[in-house]
Amino acid sequence: MSASSKYRPQQTTSATGQKTPYQGPNRVFGLFKCPKCKLQWKSGHSYANQGLKCKRCKILVYPYEQRPLGKSEPASNDSTQTPEEKWDKRKCGKCRRLGYPCGQFQCGRRNLT
């Protein structure tokens, strides 16, 4: 599979088990839209076949589009919160799957210091 084909939108099928457009091992940028309340959001913490919980409905929502992380998606400049306060481990699909914090802003690696 070529690098560009990893990011193409794909049809979700139970036969393949693919729930997201991206099917690689890395963290990517994802676009989300809740099918229930229509809330839309973006996240730089999107992974293959993992969703995030909608803030309103609390249902699991999978990204409809994913692309590589890049400088075109700047992080929030809200200086009133620490990175730990900004990151909601309850909504992160990777944290829920692992059973512990995924490392928040360290590309999925646990902070062992």
C-alpha positions in Angstrom: 0.0 0.0 0.0 1.5 3.3 -1.0 1.7 6.2 1.5 -1.0 8.2 -0.3 -3.4 5.3 -0.4 -3.2 5.0 3.4 -5.1 8.3 3.6 -7.8 7.7 1.0 -11.4 7.5 2.3 -12.4 3.9 2.4 -15.8 2.2 2.7 -16.2 0.8 6.2 -17.0 -2.9 6.0 -17.2 -5.6 8.7 -15.3 -7.9 6.4 -12.1 -5.7 6.5 -12.6 -4.2 9.9 -11.5 -0.8 8.7 -13.4 1.9 10.5 -11.2 4.9 9.5 -9.8 6.2 6.2 -6.2 5.9 7.5 -4.8 2.4 8.1 -1.3 3.1 9.2 0.5 2.9 12.6 1.0 6.6 13.2 -1.0 9.4 14.8 -2.7 11.5 12.2 -5.0 14.6 12.0 -8.7 13.7 11.9 -11.9 15.4 11.0 -15.0 14.2 12.9 -18.8 14.8 12.6 -21.2 13.2 15.1 -24.0 11.5 13.2 -26.4 12.1 16.1 -26.0 15.8 17.0 -24.0 16.9 14.0 -21.2 18.4 16.1 -18.0 18.8 14.1 -14.4 18.9 15.4 -10.8 18.3 14.5 -8.1 16.4 16.4 -4.4 15.9 16.0 -4.8 12.7 18.0 -6.5 10.4 15.5 -5.4 6.8 14.9 -6.4 4.0 12.5 -9.7 2.3 13.5 -10.1 4.4 16.7 -12.7 7.0 17.4 -13.3 9.8 19.9 -16.3 10.5 22.0 -18.6 13.3 21.0 -18.6 16.0 23.7 -22.4 16.4 23.5 -23.7 12.9 22.9 -20.9 10.9 24.5 -21.1 8.4 21.6 -18.0 7.1 19.8 -17.4 8.9 16.5 -14.9 7.7 13.9 -13.1 10.3 11.7 -14.5 10.8 8.2 -11.2 12.2 7.0 -7.6 11.7 8.1 -4.3 13.1 6.9 -0.7 13.3 8.1 0.1 15.7 10.9 1.7 18.9 9.7 2.4 22.5 10.5 -0.8 23.5 8.7 -2.8 22.4 11.8 -1.5 24.6 14.7 -2.1 23.6 18.2 -4.5 25.6 20.4 -2.7 28.6 22.0 -4.9 28.5 25.2 -2.2 29.3 27.8 -4.6 29.0 30.8 -4.5 25.2 30.8 -1.5 22.8 31.1 -1.2 20.1 28.4 -2.5 17.6 30.9 -5.6 19.6 31.5 -6.2 20.0 27.7 -6.0 16.3 27.0 -9.1 14.3 27.9 -8.0 10.7 28.3 -11.7 9.6 28.6 -12.3 10.7 25.0 -9.0 9.4 23.5 -9.5 6.1 21.6 -5.9 5.1 22.1 -6.0 5.8 25.9 -9.2 3.8 26.3 -7.8 0.8 24.3 -4.5 0.8 26.2 -6.1 1.3 29.6 -3.6 4.1 30.5 -2.6 7.5 29.1 -1.1 7.2 25.6 1.4 9.9 26.2 -0.7 12.8 25.2 1.6 15.1 23.2 4.4 12.6 22.7 3.1 10.9 19.6 1.6 7.9 21.4 4.6 7.1 23.5 4.3 6.9 27.3 6.2 9.4 29.3 8.4 7.3 31.6 10.2 10.1 33.3 
